[in-house]
Amino acid sequence: MARVLRVARSSSLFGLGSRFYSTSAEVSHASPFLHGGGASRVLAKDRNVQWVFLGCPGVGKGTYASRLSTLLGVPHIATGDLVREELASSGPLSRQLSEIVNQGKLVSDEIIVNLLSKRLEAGEAKGESGFILDGFPRTMRQAEILGDVTDIDLVVNLKLPEEVLVDKCLGRRTCNQCGKGFNVAHINLKGENGKPAISMDPLLPPPQCMSKLITRADDTEEVVKARLRIYNETSQPLEEYYRSKGKLMEFDLPGGIPESWPRLLEALRLDDYEEKQSVAA
Ligand SMILES: Nc1ncnc2c1ncn2[C@@H]1O[C@H](COP(=O)(O)OP(=O)(O)O)[C@@H](O)[C@H]1O
């Protein structure tokens, strides 16, 4: 751990060279949410966005982070995916990780920083710049390490009521051939006590994926509840940490992708950016 943290304090962690690193002054132009100016700000910037997605398991971080990464041309890096790749590789870490992940617990900061560091270095070697991080940081220590090595422009905190989160996790499916994610849950939460109703249609797979659907081993009711509890204890303090830095954007998802995606783009002031991109394509 000490070695990793020592490395973390030098600006070389994650392979974040000068291309990734920027001063706070530059960052102030990089965030359309914090400083206005819409898409032109993103386009005019001399480096790509460096964003973080926070949110409970099942909220849809992966879905929205992945769409935004395609739109903005930056990698979507999900530490949960890095952990699952490591598990599937049957490498030396694999057995240790599967025990932790299948109980819904967090992998150590050291292991996760190492996996992320390798992924960012590989991306930098391929010429990637900028990122949307999904699932990292998840502890205050991880946030401090990240803050020591680079500037985060914006932290998007996605929110849904807890009842919906469990059903969404239990409904998650992945096609083991094409790798795409789907959700078979029908969400229909009545509005109560001033809270709005939420309904989400299932995101069903096409016929060719139907027989190839798999469920994540950690998406059982017991493990999902453990992950939610751990999120509330360990990751929620991050909201306050980024709020106090003026970087947090709270976003209550109004429903499924068709309602939420345009509203999220609006909140990020990227609605005109998406239109310009589709015209240019
Ligand atoms: N930043 C992290 N720190 C520690 N453990 C992590 C981190 N990211 C992912 N993991 C491990 O991988 C598992 C799956 O992560 P993820 O796919 O992000 O799931 P979730 O649906 O809970 O958001 C987590 O339960 C945890 O064991």
The ligand as a MOL file (V3000), in Angstrom:
LIG
                    3D

  0  0  0     0  0            999 V3000
M  V30 BEGIN CTAB
M  V30 COUNTS 27 29 0 0 0
M  V30 BEGIN ATOM
M  V30 1 N -13.3460 1.8960 -6.7570 0
M  V30 2 C -13.5270 0.6740 -6.2370 0
M  V30 3 N -13.0350 0.3790 -5.0010 0
M  V30 4 C -13.1780 -0.8320 -4.4700 0
M  V30 5 N -13.8340 -1.8460 -5.0590 0
M  V30 6 C -14.3600 -1.6300 -6.2980 0
M  V30 7 C -14.2300 -0.3510 -6.9420 0
M  V30 8 N -14.8320 -0.4240 -8.1580 0
M  V30 9 C -15.3240 -1.6720 -8.2580 0
M  V30 10 N -15.0410 -2.4060 -7.1460 0
M  V30 11 C -15.4060 -3.8140 -6.8950 0
M  V30 12 O -16.1080 -4.3270 -8.0400 0
M  V30 13 C -17.4680 -4.6370 -7.7020 0
M  V30 14 C -18.3690 -4.3030 -8.8680 0
M  V30 15 O -18.2860 -2.9290 -9.1280 0
M  V30 16 P -19.3460 -2.1920 -10.0590 0
M  V30 17 O -19.4850 -2.9210 -11.3420 0
M  V30 18 O -18.9540 -0.7610 -10.1070 0
M  V30 19 O -20.6910 -2.4310 -9.2790 0
M  V30 20 P -21.9170 -1.5890 -8.7600 0
M  V30 21 O -23.0510 -2.1440 -9.5420 0
M  V30 22 O -21.9490 -2.0120 -7.3120 0
M  V30 23 O -21.7270 -0.1090 -8.9540 0
M  V30 24 C -17.7430 -3.8560 -6.4360 0
M  V30 25 O -18.7820 -4.4250 -5.6470 0
M  V30 26 C -16.3840 -3.9320 -5.7300 0
M  V30 27 O -16.1780 -5.2020 -5.1480 0
M  V30 END ATOM
M  V30 BEGIN BOND
M  V30 1 1 1 2
M  V30 2 1 2 3
M  V30 3 2 2 7
M  V30 4 2 3 4
M  V30 5 1 4 5
M  V30 6 2 5 6
M  V30 7 1 6 7
M  V30 8 1 6 10
M  V30 9 1 7 8
M  V30 10 2 8 9
M  V30 11 1 9 10
M  V30 12 1 10 11
M  V30 13 1 11 12
M  V30 14 1 11 26
M  V30 15 1 12 13
M  V30 16 1 13 14
M  V30 17 1 13 24
M  V30 18 1 14 15
M  V30 19 1 15 16
M  V30 20 2 16 17
M  V30 21 1 16 18
M  V30 22 1 16 19
M  V30 23 1 19 20
M  V30 24 2 20 21
M  V30 25 1 20 22
M  V30 26 1 20 23
M  V30 27 1 24 25
M  V30 28 1 24 26
M  V30 29 1 26 27
M  V30 END BOND
M  V30 END CTAB
M  END
